[in-house]
Amino acid sequence: VQLQASGGGLVQSGGSLRLSCVASGSIFSINTMGWYRQAPGKERELVASSSTGGKVNYAEYVKGRFTVSRDNAKNTVYLQMNSLKPEDTALYYCNARLSTEVMYWTERDYWGQGTLVTVSS
Protein backbone atom coordinates (compact mmCIF):
# COMPACT_ATOMS: atom_id res chain seq x y z
CA VAL A 1 0.00 0.00 0.00
CA GLN A 2 1.26 3.46 -0.91
CA LEU A 3 0.02 6.95 -0.19
CA GLN A 4 1.13 9.58 -2.68
CA ALA A 5 0.64 13.19 -1.66
CA SER A 6 0.96 16.24 -3.88
CA GLY A 7 0.05 19.91 -4.06
CA GLY A 8 2.43 21.57 -1.63
CA GLY A 9 4.38 24.67 -2.51
CA LEU A 10 5.19 28.26 -1.69
CA VAL A 11 2.33 30.72 -1.24
CA GLN A 12 1.94 34.18 0.21
CA SER A 13 0.04 34.83 3.41
CA GLY A 14 -3.69 34.86 2.68
CA GLY A 15 -3.30 32.56 -0.30
CA SER A 16 -4.67 29.09 -0.99
CA LEU A 17 -3.36 25.63 -1.77
CA ARG A 18 -5.01 22.28 -2.39
CA LEU A 19 -3.34 19.07 -1.31
CA SER A 20 -4.23 15.68 -2.75
CA CYS A 21 -3.39 12.17 -1.59
CA VAL A 22 -4.09 8.92 -3.39
CA ALA A 23 -3.96 5.53 -1.69
CA SER A 24 -3.05 2.59 -3.91
CA GLY A 25 -2.20 -1.08 -3.62
CA SER A 26 -3.98 -4.13 -2.24
CA ILE A 27 -6.55 -2.21 -0.23
CA PHE A 28 -9.54 -4.02 1.24
CA SER A 29 -11.27 -1.06 2.86
CA ILE A 30 -10.41 2.43 4.08
CA ASN A 31 -11.78 3.73 7.36
CA THR A 32 -10.31 7.19 7.81
CA MET A 33 -8.19 9.44 5.61
CA GLY A 34 -6.73 12.73 6.65
CA TRP A 35 -3.83 15.10 7.05
CA TYR A 36 -1.25 15.76 9.72
CA ARG A 37 1.51 18.31 9.74
CA GLN A 38 4.88 18.77 11.36
CA ALA A 39 6.62 22.11 11.67
CA PRO A 40 10.37 22.35 12.39
CA GLY A 41 11.07 21.53 16.03
CA LYS A 42 7.50 20.48 16.70
CA GLU A 43 5.63 17.21 16.94
CA ARG A 44 3.34 15.91 14.25
CA GLU A 45 -0.24 17.04 14.80
CA LEU A 46 -3.64 16.35 13.31
CA VAL A 47 -4.93 18.90 10.81
CA ALA A 48 -8.11 17.25 9.56
CA SER A 49 -9.59 13.81 9.03
CA SER A 50 -12.58 12.28 7.30
CA SER A 51 -14.16 8.91 7.97
CA THR A 52 -15.90 6.80 5.37
CA GLY A 53 -19.13 7.40 7.24
CA GLY A 54 -18.82 11.12 6.62
CA LYS A 55 -17.57 12.32 9.99
CA VAL A 56 -14.96 15.06 9.71
CA ASN A 57 -12.64 16.35 12.37
CA TYR A 58 -10.57 19.56 12.34
CA ALA A 59 -7.91 21.02 14.53
CA GLU A 60 -9.13 24.23 16.13
CA TYR A 61 -6.53 26.35 14.39
CA VAL A 62 -7.77 25.44 10.89
CA LYS A 63 -11.53 25.53 11.40
CA GLY A 64 -13.14 27.89 8.93
CA ARG A 65 -10.02 28.00 6.74
CA PHE A 66 -9.33 24.39 5.71
CA THR A 67 -11.71 21.83 4.23
CA VAL A 68 -11.07 18.11 4.01
CA SER A 69 -12.93 16.01 1.45
CA ARG A 70 -12.76 12.54 -0.03
CA ASP A 71 -13.44 10.75 -3.26
CA ASN A 72 -13.99 7.20 -2.00
CA ALA A 73 -14.18 5.76 -5.51
CA LYS A 74 -10.65 7.03 -6.15
CA ASN A 75 -9.26 6.37 -2.64
CA THR A 76 -8.31 10.03 -2.56
CA VAL A 77 -8.40 12.68 0.14
CA TYR A 78 -8.06 16.42 -0.43
CA LEU A 79 -7.24 19.35 1.79
CA GLN A 80 -8.32 22.75 0.57
CA MET A 81 -6.37 25.37 2.51
CA ASN A 82 -7.53 28.98 2.36
CA SER A 83 -6.41 32.09 4.21
CA LEU A 84 -3.03 30.55 4.81
CA LYS A 85 -0.80 31.99 7.51
CA PRO A 86 2.96 31.79 8.01
CA GLU A 87 2.35 29.53 11.01
CA ASP A 88 0.78 26.98 8.65
CA THR A 89 4.24 26.35 7.23
CA ALA A 90 5.02 22.67 7.73
CA LEU A 91 5.44 19.28 6.14
CA TYR A 92 1.96 17.92 5.53
CA TYR A 93 1.51 14.17 5.76
CA CYS A 94 -1.33 12.16 4.36
CA ASN A 95 -2.69 9.41 6.62
CA ALA A 96 -5.04 6.51 6.00
CA ARG A 97 -6.34 3.91 8.41
CA LEU A 98 -7.15 0.90 6.32
CA SER A 99 -7.15 -2.86 5.97
CA THR A 100 -5.40 -4.76 3.20
CA GLU A 101 -6.61 -7.66 1.13
CA VAL A 102 -4.10 -9.94 2.85
CA MET A 103 -5.12 -8.91 6.39
CA TYR A 104 -8.64 -7.69 5.85
CA TRP A 105 -9.69 -8.25 9.49
CA THR A 106 -7.40 -5.63 10.95
CA GLU A 107 -6.67 -1.96 10.30
CA ARG A 108 -3.47 0.00 10.63
CA ASP A 109 -2.18 3.46 9.79
CA TYR A 110 -0.31 4.22 6.60
CA TRP A 111 1.55 7.45 5.85
CA GLY A 112 2.49 9.37 2.76
CA GLN A 113 5.89 10.90 2.18
CA GLY A 114 4.99 14.44 3.16
CA THR A 115 4.52 17.52 1.04
CA LEU A 116 6.00 20.86 2.05
CA VAL A 117 3.79 23.90 2.47
CA THR A 118 5.57 27.21 2.92
CA VAL A 119 3.63 30.40 3.62
CA SER A 120 5.54 33.65 3.32
CA SER A 121 4.55 36.79 5.19
Accessible surface in RSA format (square Angstrom, percent):
REM  Atomic radii and reference values for relative SASA: ProtOr
REM  Chains: A
REM  Algorithm: Lee & Richards
REM  Probe-radius: 1.40
REM  Slices: 20
REM RES _ NUM      All-atoms   Total-Side   Main-Chain    Non-polar    All polar
REM                ABS   REL    ABS   REL    ABS   REL    ABS   REL    ABS   REL
RES VAL A   1    59.51  39.2   3.01   2.7  56.50 136.2   3.70   3.2  55.82 151.4
RES GLN A   2   134.29  75.1 129.75  94.8   4.55  10.8  38.75  82.5  95.55  72.5
RES LEU A   3    11.98   6.7   0.60   0.4  11.38  28.6   0.60   0.4  11.38  30.6
RES GLN A   4   112.64  63.0 109.81  80.3   2.83   6.7  47.42 100.9  65.22  49.5
RES ALA A   5     3.92   3.6   0.00   0.0   3.92   8.9   0.00   0.0   3.92  10.4
RES SER A   6    60.80  51.4  56.31  75.1   4.49  10.3  40.50  86.2  20.30  28.4
RES GLY A   7    35.93  44.3   0.00   N/A  35.93  44.3  23.77  65.2  12.16  27.2
RES GLY A   8    29.74  36.7   0.00   N/A  29.74  36.7   2.54   7.0  27.20  60.9
RES GLY A   9    28.88  35.6   0.00   N/A  28.88  35.6  28.68  78.7   0.20   0.4
RES LEU A  10   132.65  73.9 100.36  71.8  32.29  81.2 100.36  70.5  32.29  86.9
RES VAL A  11    24.96  16.4  18.81  17.0   6.15  14.8  24.96  21.7   0.00   0.0
RES GLN A  12   135.37  75.7 133.74  97.7   1.63   3.9  36.32  77.3  99.05  75.1
RES SER A  13    58.92  49.8  35.69  47.6  23.23  53.5  14.12  30.1  44.80  62.8
RES GLY A  14    53.82  66.4   0.00   N/A  53.82  66.4  29.33  80.5  24.49  54.8
RES GLY A  15    21.00  25.9   0.00   N/A  21.00  25.9  20.26  55.6   0.75   1.7
RES SER A  16    58.39  49.3  39.13  52.2  19.26  44.4  22.78  48.5  35.61  49.9
RES LEU A  17    33.69  18.8  29.04  20.8   4.65  11.7  33.69  23.7   0.00   0.0
RES ARG A  18   130.48  54.8 115.09  58.7  15.39  36.6  35.91  49.1  94.57  57.3
RES LEU A  19     0.00   0.0   0.00   0.0   0.00   0.0   0.00   0.0   0.00   0.0
RES SER A  20    26.59  22.5  26.50  35.4   0.09   0.2  13.07  27.8  13.52  18.9
RES CYS A  21     0.38   0.3   0.00   0.0   0.38   0.9   0.38   1.0   0.00   0.0
RES VAL A  22    67.23  44.2  66.26  60.0   0.97   2.3  66.26  57.6   0.97   2.6
RES ALA A  23     3.54   3.3   0.00   0.0   3.54   8.0   0.00   0.0   3.54   9.4
RES SER A  24    56.02  47.3  51.27  68.4   4.74  10.9  38.27  81.5  17.75  24.9
RES GLY A  25    57.71  71.2   0.00   N/A  57.71  71.2  29.93  82.1  27.77  62.2
RES SER A  26    57.14  48.3  51.94  69.3   5.21  12.0  16.46  35.0  40.69  57.0
RES ILE A  27    25.51  14.5   8.66   6.5  16.85  40.6   8.66   6.2  16.85  45.7
RES PHE A  28   118.77  59.4  92.51  57.3  26.26  68.3  94.06  57.0  24.71  70.7
RES SER A  29    51.89  43.8  45.31  60.5   6.58  15.2  37.73  80.3  14.16  19.8
RES ILE A  30    20.01  11.4   6.62   4.9  13.39  32.3   6.98   5.0  13.03  35.4
RES ASN A  31    57.43  39.6  51.81  50.1   5.62  13.5   9.22  22.2  48.21  46.6
RES THR A  32    33.94  24.1  33.94  34.4   0.00   0.0  20.65  27.7  13.29  20.1
RES MET A  33     0.85   0.4   0.85   0.6   0.00   0.0   0.00   0.0   0.85   1.1
RES GLY A  34     1.23   1.5   0.00   N/A   1.23   1.5   0.81   2.2   0.42   0.9
RES TRP A  35     0.00   0.0   0.00   0.0   0.00   0.0   0.00   0.0   0.00   0.0
RES TYR A  36    60.28  28.1  60.28  34.3   0.00   0.0  22.26  16.7  38.01  46.9
RES ARG A  37    17.10   7.2  17.10   8.7   0.00   0.0   0.89   1.2  16.21   9.8
RES GLN A  38    63.86  35.7  58.59  42.8   5.28  12.6   9.69  20.6  54.17  41.1
RES ALA A  39    22.54  20.7  19.08  29.4   3.46   7.9  19.46  27.4   3.08   8.2
RES PRO A  40   119.92  87.4  91.78  83.7  28.15 102.3 103.85  85.7  16.08  99.9
RES GLY A  41    92.62 114.2   0.00   N/A  92.62 114.2  45.34 124.4  47.28 105.9
RES LYS A  42   143.12  69.8 130.88  80.3  12.24  29.2  80.92  72.8  62.20  66.3
RES GLU A  43   151.63  87.1 140.89 106.6  10.74  25.6  57.22 110.7  94.40  77.1
RES ARG A  44    93.23  39.1  68.05  34.7  25.17  59.9  23.71  32.4  69.51  42.1
RES GLU A  45    70.84  40.7  65.45  49.5   5.39  12.8  26.89  52.0  43.95  35.9
RES LEU A  46    49.19  27.4  41.92  30.0   7.27  18.3  41.92  29.4   7.27  19.6
RES VAL A  47     0.00   0.0   0.00   0.0   0.00   0.0   0.00   0.0   0.00   0.0
RES ALA A  48     0.00   0.0   0.00   0.0   0.00   0.0   0.00   0.0   0.00   0.0
RES SER A  49    18.79  15.9  18.77  25.1   0.02   0.1   6.77  14.4  12.03  16.8
RES SER A  50     8.29   7.0   8.14  10.9   0.15   0.3   0.15   0.3   8.14  11.4
RES SER A  51    27.05  22.9  23.53  31.4   3.52   8.1  20.26  43.1   6.80   9.5
RES THR A  52    73.09  52.0  56.26  57.0  16.82  40.1  56.81  76.3  16.28  24.6
RES GLY A  53    79.35  97.9   0.00   N/A  79.35  97.9  39.65 108.8  39.70  88.9
RES GLY A  54    53.99  66.6   0.00   N/A  53.99  66.6  32.92  90.3  21.07  47.2
RES LYS A  55   159.62  77.9 147.09  90.2  12.53  29.8  98.04  88.2  61.58  65.6
RES VAL A  56    70.59  46.5  51.97  47.0  18.63  44.9  52.09  45.3  18.50  50.2
RES ASN A  57    71.11  49.0  68.68  66.4   2.43   5.9  12.83  30.9  58.28  56.3
RES TYR A  58    48.00  22.4  36.78  20.9  11.21  29.2  28.80  21.6  19.19  23.7
RES ALA A  59    16.16  14.9   6.62  10.2   9.53  21.7  16.16  22.8   0.00   0.0
RES GLU A  60   133.66  76.7 116.51  88.1  17.15  40.8  65.62 126.9  68.04  55.6
RES TYR A  61    85.31  39.8  67.16  38.2  18.14  47.2  79.82  60.0   5.49   6.8
RES VAL A  62     0.00   0.0   0.00   0.0   0.00   0.0   0.00   0.0   0.00   0.0
RES LYS A  63   111.48  54.4  90.32  55.4  21.15  50.4  52.03  46.8  59.44  63.3
RES GLY A  64    87.55 108.0   0.00   N/A  87.55 108.0  44.01 120.8  43.54  97.5
RES ARG A  65    30.76  12.9  26.23  13.4   4.54  10.8  24.33  33.3   6.43   3.9
RES PHE A  66     6.27   3.1   0.00   0.0   6.27  16.3   0.00   0.0   6.27  17.9
RES THR A  67    74.31  52.9  73.03  74.0   1.29   3.1  45.11  60.6  29.21  44.2
RES VAL A  68     7.41   4.9   0.00   0.0   7.41  17.9   0.00   0.0   7.41  20.1
RES SER A  69    51.26  43.3  46.14  61.6   5.11  11.8  38.66  82.3  12.60  17.7
RES ARG A  70    46.18  19.4  12.55   6.4  33.63  80.1   7.77  10.6  38.41  23.3
RES ASP A  71    42.87  30.0  37.93  37.8   4.94  11.7  13.80  32.5  29.06  29.0
RES ASN A  72    82.76  57.1  64.82  62.6  17.95  43.2  31.86  76.7  50.91  49.2
RES ALA A  73   102.61  94.3  56.35  87.0  46.26 105.2  68.97  97.1  33.64  89.1
RES LYS A  74   135.99  66.3 121.67  74.7  14.32  34.1  76.43  68.8  59.56  63.4
RES ASN A  75    47.22  32.6  46.06  44.5   1.16   2.8   2.63   6.3  44.58  43.1
RES THR A  76     6.18   4.4   5.79   5.9   0.39   0.9   2.57   3.4   3.61   5.5
RES VAL A  77     0.00   0.0   0.00   0.0   0.00   0.0   0.00   0.0   0.00   0.0
RES TYR A  78    39.65  18.5  39.65  22.6   0.00   0.0  18.93  14.2  20.72  25.5
RES LEU A  79     0.00   0.0   0.00   0.0   0.00   0.0   0.00   0.0   0.00   0.0
RES GLN A  80    57.85  32.4  57.59  42.1   0.26   0.6  29.19  62.1  28.67  21.7
RES MET A  81     0.00   0.0   0.00   0.0   0.00   0.0   0.00   0.0   0.00   0.0
RES ASN A  82    59.05  40.7  59.05  57.1   0.00   0.0  15.62  37.6  43.43  42.0
RES SER A  83    58.68  49.6  54.06  72.1   4.62  10.6  18.86  40.2  39.82  55.8
RES LEU A  84     1.19   0.7   0.00   0.0   1.19   3.0   0.00   0.0   1.19   3.2
RES LYS A  85    86.07  42.0  86.07  52.8   0.00   0.0  38.40  34.6  47.68  50.8
RES PRO A  86    52.70  38.4  45.42  41.4   7.28  26.5  45.77  37.8   6.94  43.1
RES GLU A  87   120.04  68.9  96.15  72.7  23.88  56.9  61.95 119.8  58.08  47.4
RES ASP A  88     0.65   0.5   0.65   0.6   0.00   0.0   0.00   0.0   0.65   0.6
RES THR A  89    38.69  27.5  35.16  35.6   3.54   8.4  33.34  44.8   5.36   8.1
RES ALA A  90     1.75   1.6   0.56   0.9   1.19   2.7   1.75   2.5   0.00   0.0
RES LEU A  91    65.24  36.3  63.92  45.7   1.32   3.3  63.92  44.9   1.32   3.6
RES TYR A  92     0.00   0.0   0.00   0.0   0.00   0.0   0.00   0.0   0.00   0.0
RES TYR A  93    29.31  13.7  29.31  16.7   0.00   0.0   9.72   7.3  19.59  24.2
RES CYS A  94     0.00   0.0   0.00   0.0   0.00   0.0   0.00   0.0   0.00   0.0
RES ASN A  95    10.22   7.1  10.22   9.9   0.00   0.0   0.00   0.0  10.22   9.9
RES ALA A  96     0.00   0.0   0.00   0.0   0.00   0.0   0.00   0.0   0.00   0.0
RES ARG A  97   106.27  44.6 106.27  54.2   0.00   0.0  15.35  21.0  90.92  55.1
RES LEU A  98     0.22   0.1   0.00   0.0   0.22   0.6   0.00   0.0   0.22   0.6
RES SER A  99     3.15   2.7   2.25   3.0   0.90   2.1   2.05   4.4   1.10   1.5
RES THR A 100    21.60  15.4  20.83  21.1   0.76   1.8  15.47  20.8   6.12   9.3
RES GLU A 101   104.86  60.2  88.31  66.8  16.54  39.4  25.20  48.7  79.66  65.0
RES VAL A 102   119.33  78.5 102.83  93.1  16.50  39.8 109.21  94.9  10.12  27.4
RES MET A 103    92.44  47.9  92.26  61.1   0.18   0.4  51.75  44.0  40.69  53.9
RES TYR A 104   124.72  58.2 114.07  64.9  10.65  27.7  67.67  50.9  57.04  70.3
RES TRP A 105   168.35  67.6 129.97  62.9  38.38  90.1 121.11  64.6  47.23  76.6
RES THR A 106    56.01  39.8  48.57  49.2   7.43  17.7  26.50  35.6  29.50  44.6
RES GLU A 107    79.88  45.9  54.69  41.4  25.19  60.0  20.87  40.4  59.00  48.2
RES ARG A 108   139.63  58.6 133.48  68.0   6.15  14.6  58.69  80.2  80.94  49.1
RES ASP A 109    46.62  32.7  37.61  37.4   9.01  21.3  10.45  24.6  36.17  36.1
RES TYR A 110    34.57  16.1  33.53  19.1   1.03   2.7  21.79  16.4  12.77  15.7
RES TRP A 111   102.07  41.0  74.62  36.1  27.46  64.5  58.39  31.1  43.68  70.9
RES GLY A 112     8.23  10.1   0.00   N/A   8.23  10.1   1.69   4.6   6.54  14.6
RES GLN A 113   102.49  57.3  71.30  52.1  31.18  74.2  68.01 144.8  34.48  26.2
RES GLY A 114    11.74  14.5   0.00   N/A  11.74  14.5   0.00   0.0  11.74  26.3
RES THR A 115    16.84  12.0  12.44  12.6   4.39  10.5   6.55   8.8  10.29  15.6
RES LEU A 116   100.77  56.1  91.93  65.8   8.85  22.2  91.93  64.6   8.85  23.8
RES VAL A 117     0.00   0.0   0.00   0.0   0.00   0.0   0.00   0.0   0.00   0.0
RES THR A 118    44.80  31.9  44.80  45.4   0.00   0.0  35.71  48.0   9.09  13.7
RES VAL A 119     7.35   4.8   0.00   0.0   7.35  17.7   0.00   0.0   7.35  19.9
RES SER A 120    43.53  36.8  36.90  49.2   6.62  15.3  35.92  76.5   7.61  10.7
RES SER A 121   129.15 109.1  68.84  91.9  60.31 138.9  54.67 116.4  74.48 104.3
END  Absolute sums over single chains surface
CHAIN  1 A     6553.1       5026.7       1526.4       3432.8       3120.3
END  Absolute sums over all chains
TOTAL          6553.1       5026.7       1526.4       3432.8       3120.3
